[in-house]
Amino acid sequence: MTHVFNFSAGPAVLPKEVLEQAAAEMLDWHGSGMSVMEMSHRGPEFMSIIEQAERDLRELLDVPPNYRVLFLQGGGLGENAIVPMNLVGRKPQPATIDFVHSGSWSGKSIAEARRYANVNVAAAPSGGAFTHIPPQESWQLTPDAAYLHICTNETIDGVEFNFVPTVQGDTPIVADMSSHILSRRVDVSKYGVIYAGAQKNIGPAGLTIVLVREDLIGHALPICPSIFDWKLVSDANSMFNTPPTYSIYIAGLTFQWLKKQGGVAALEKRNIEKATLLYEALDADGFYQNRVERSCRSRMNVPFFLRDESLNEQFLAGAKARGLLQLKGHKSVGGMRASLYNAMPVEGVRALVDYLNEFAGR
């Protein structure tokens, strides 16, 4: 089998052990005679899968007991609508949502939220370049906002929050953690809602995980579809409709793999090592550029540019020949991007660093 290192931003690399176990269980899960894809989502076999997945996720993130874990569909973009439809009803209408605009994905969240509430962009970088998180003392927050929304890691722009914002009163913080959930320790209790598309650090596309504090459930707007009403989904234990069963199964295997690695703390240490290796190589001379301020650099998504961008295609061709795949940057920003999710081994980053040095020297 061809050995490659897949630096895709998502859908992204999965642990080899997870894929091997899924392959071994494809036709017959635990002697049931069925593939997970064939099971009734309400049968005892799949119920054991989803219940174990929730237990493992709660353990990995130390989720407080007053938070519900919801397995939904629609991805992060879907939550851009689902979140306001579930939260703005907590406040007299018209309600206001505060946003920190830190990159492409928070920009999409802002655009969608305008359909359901007033939006206050409390902070955005000057000059329009997403290279840092504006310091909180510069934010213009709304005193009685329905919530404050942040994207804690911008997958495209490579900007990552290194602090938890402070808020006034009962304003909950909503965090889109799609591209770095489970990569670093996080105090769930500091957030009202955490959501994440699974296809980066958890499993295949199709699953969205939502952690929501119980007091924030039950405020859905009348226009909210029943399938996305957190109370209905929570009351049905994520079985209000047929959930994405196979994606939940793979996520559960990934959670078990993470526990075997030593949990989130051990993965965070490894992720710091990987990011440090790559950033040191990019910073070594002027051949490559990373434009994000050092204090805000993402550990998961590292965009970079060649000083001479006429060499881009040559760089990518050479990388592919060495089994270093999916390094082309997002079409909206260009350049290159290496995503260093949990399942990317240190050996993959070392191979990329060797190639960076070789190409620059050549």
N, C-alpha and C positions, 0 to 999 in steps of 0.2 A: 504494500500500500504506500502511496506517495506521502511523504512526511512534509507537512507545511506548518507555518505559523500564521494564523489568521488574525489580522489586526482590524477586522471589520468593526465598525461602530454599532452595528446591530441590524438584523439578527447577528449574533456574535458567537465567538468560540464557546463551546461547552466543555466541561471536564471530560477527558477521555474515558475515565472510569464510569461516568454517568452514561455515556453513549454505549459503552460495552455492556453495561447492565441492561439498558433499555433494549439493546439488540438481542441479548440472551432471553429476555422476557417477552419479546415481541409477540410470539404466537401463543404463549401459555404463561400467564401471570400466576406464579406461586401455585401451580397445579390446578388452577381453575378451569383450564381448557380454553380460556378466552384471552384475547389480547385486551389490554386496557382500552383500546379504541372501540372495542365491541361491547363493553360493559354498560349496564344500566347505571346511570349516575346516582340512582337511589338504592342500588343493590348493596349488599353487605361488603362486597369486595371493594368497590370504589369508595364507599363511605369510610372504610379503614384507611384508604390512601389519602383522602382529603383531610381526615381528622389528624393523621400522623403529620402531614405537611404543615398544618396549622400549629400543632404542638412544637415542631422543630423550629418553625419561623419565630414563634413567640420566645423560644429559648435563645435563639441566635441573637435576636434584637432586644431581649429582655423587655418584651412588650408588657406594660402594666395591665392588670386584670380589668380595668375600666375602659379598655380599648377593644373594639371589635376588629377582627380580621375578615375582610371581604375579598372573595375571589370573583373578579368581574371581567368584562370584556370591553373593548373599545380603545385600549391603549391610553397613553398619556394625552393624546389629542382628544379622546373621548372624555377624559376627566376634566379637560378645560371647560366643557359644558356641564358635566355632571356635578362638579364641585359647586359652582355658583347656583345651580338649580336646587341643591340641597342645603346651602348655607345662607343665601341672602335673605331667606324667609325668616331668619332669626331676628331681623331688624325691621323697623318701620320702613315702608317703601316710599320713595325709591332709596334703596340702600347703596352704599359705596364700598367698593373693594379697593384696597391698596395693593400696589404691585411694585416690586423692584425689577426693573428692566435690565437684565444682565447679559442678554444674548438672544439668539434666534428663538429658542424654545420658550423663554418667558415672553418674548414678543408675540408668539402664537397664542399663548395663554391670555394675554391682554386683549388681543383682537377678538377672541371668542367670548370673553367675559362681558364685553361691551353689549352683547346681545341680551344680557339678563340684568345688568345693573350699571350704575355709574362707576366709572373707573378713574382712580387717581394714581397716576404714575408717580410714586413717592420718591423714586430715585432712578436715575439713568446716567450712564457715563457721558461726560462732556465730549463733544466732537463726534459722537456717533460710533466710535470704535469700541468694541466690547473687549477690553483688555484688563479690566479690573472690576471689583465690586466697590461701588461708591461707599465711602465711610459712613457709618450710620448717623453720625452727628449732622450729616448733610441731608438726611431724608426728611421729607415733608409728609408725615403721617396724618391720617384723618382720625380725630379723637374717638369717634364711635363707629369705626369701620366694621363691616360684616366679617372681614378677615384680612390678613396680610398674606399675600402669595409670593413665594420665592421659588426659583428653580435653583436648587443647591449645587447642581453641576451642569454646566452648559455643554452638551455633547459636541456641538458644532464649533463653538468658539473656544473651548478649553478653559473656561473660567469656573472656579469652584469656591464656594463659601467656606471660609475657615472659622466661622463664628455663628452662633445662634442669635438672631436679632432679639432685641428687647421691645416689648409692646406695652401699651397703656391699657388699663382696665381689663375687660374680658375679651379683647380681640384675639382670636386664635390665629396661630401661624399655620398656613397650609404650605407644604413643601412637595414639589415635584422632585423626587429623588431617583428618577428612572435610571440614570446612567451611573450612579455610584452607590445605590443601596447595597448593603451587606459588604461593602469594601472598606468601611471604616466604622468605628464605634459612634453611636449616636444615642442621645438621651431622648427617647421617644416621648417622654412626658413633657418635653418643652414644646411639642407641636400638637395642634389640634387634629390635623390630618396629614398623613404621609401617603403619597401614592407613587406607584412605579410600574411602568411597562416592564414585562418580564424579560424581554428579548435581548437584554444586555448583560445582566449579572445573575439572572435567575434561571431562565429556560427559553423555550421557543416562543415565537410571536403568538399572540392570541390571548394571553392572560395578562390581566392588570391586577395588582395587589393594592388594596387600600387599607390603611390602618386609621381608624377614626375613633375619637373619644366619644363615649356613649352619650354625653349630654348634647353633642352636636347632631345627633340623629333624631329625625322626626320633624324636620322643618322644611321639607321639600315644597317647592312652589307647585301650584296646581298644574302647570304645564310640564312638569317633570314626568317623563315616561315611567310607568310602574317598574319596569325592569331595571331602572337606574335609581330608584328611590332607596336610599340607604336603609331606611327602616324596614321596608318590605324584604330587601335582600338579607339584612341582618336577622330579622325574625325567622327567615327561612334557612338560615345557616348557609348562605350562598347557593341555595337550591331553588330559588324562586323560578329560575328557568334552568335549562341544561347548561351547566358551566363548561368551560373549555377543558374537558376531562384529561386529555393526553398532555396538554401543557401543564396542568396541575400535577400530574404524575411525574413529569420530568423535573418540575420545580421541586417536588418532594425529594427526588433522588439527589438533586443539587444541594438541598438543605442538609441531607445526610452526609454528603461529601464535604461540605463546609465544616460540619461538626468534627469529622475525622481529621481535618486539617488543623484543628485547634480552635475553631470558631472565628468570629469576626476579628478579635484582637490579633490573632496570629496572621490572618489574611491582611490586616492593615499593615502590620510590620513588613510583610512580603511586598505589598503594594508600594510602600515607601521606598523599599530597595529598588524595585523595578523603575519607578518614576525617576528616582535619583540617577540611576544609570543612564537613562535616556536623556534627561535634561543636561547632564554633564557633557554628554557627547554633542548635543546640539549647541551648547554654549562654548565649546572648546575653541572655536575660531569663528570667523565671519561667514563661513560657507553656508551655514544653515541659520535660520532665524525662528525663534518662538517669540511672539509679540505680546504675550500675556505677562503682566507684572508678576514678579516672582512670588509674592505673597498670596496670589490668587490662582496660581497654576494648578490645573487639574491633575490628579494622580491617575485618572482613568482615561482621559481623552487628550492627546497631545498633538495639537496642530503645529505644523512647521512649514517653512518655505525655503526653497533654494534661493541663494542670492541671485543666481542666473536662472530665471524660470524657463528659459529656452531649453534647459536640460531636464525638464520635468518628465517627459515621456521616456527619455533614456534612463532616468533614475528608476521609474516604475518598471520598465522592462527588465532591468538588471535585478531589481528586487524580486520580481516574479520568477525569474530564472533560478533564484536561490531559495525559492519556497517561502518568500515573505509576501503575503497576499493582503489585498484590500487596504493599501496605503494611500490611495488617492483621496484628497480632501473633499469635503462637501462642495457641491457645485456652487453654493452661494458664496463661498469664501475662497475656493481654489486651494492651491498648494497641496500639502500632504497632511495625513492624520494617522496616528497610531493609537489604537485603543488598547489599554492594558488591563482588561477586566480580570476578575479573580482567576478565571480559568487559563489565562495566558501565563505560561511558566516563565521563570526567570531566564531560562535558556533561550526562549524566544526573543526576549529583549536583548540579551547578549548577542544573538545572531544579527539582530537589526543594528545594534551599535557597531559591530564589526563591519557590516555593509556600509553604514554611514561613513565610517572612517576610510574604508577602501575607496568608495566612490569619490569622496572629497579629495583624497590623495591622488587619484587617477586624473 
